[in-house]
């Protein structure tokens, strides 16, 4: 568990930083490189948490990954509500 926590904290720090950058760009078209980095971090957290049997974290990371994938593929827009949901998801993952 301590290995998981250490690895997860590293991923979450990167994820939280990049999501904060995304939030600061609110109202503009998100940068594709930034969206890809956020998606990869969520994907990494999903896999890491599944590997360590942390199903609740893995499930939430999977949902966040789905939303981020739709955003980066242009299937959904970066509305205020969507950005708020992403921020809340990252906050909840940090608490978990």
Secondary structure, DSSP 4 states (H G I P E B T S, - for coil): -HHHHHHHHHHHHHHHHHHHHHHHTTTSPPPHHHHHHHHHHHHHHHHHHHHTT-HHHHHHHHHHHHHHHHHHTTSS---HHHHHHHHHHHHHHHH-
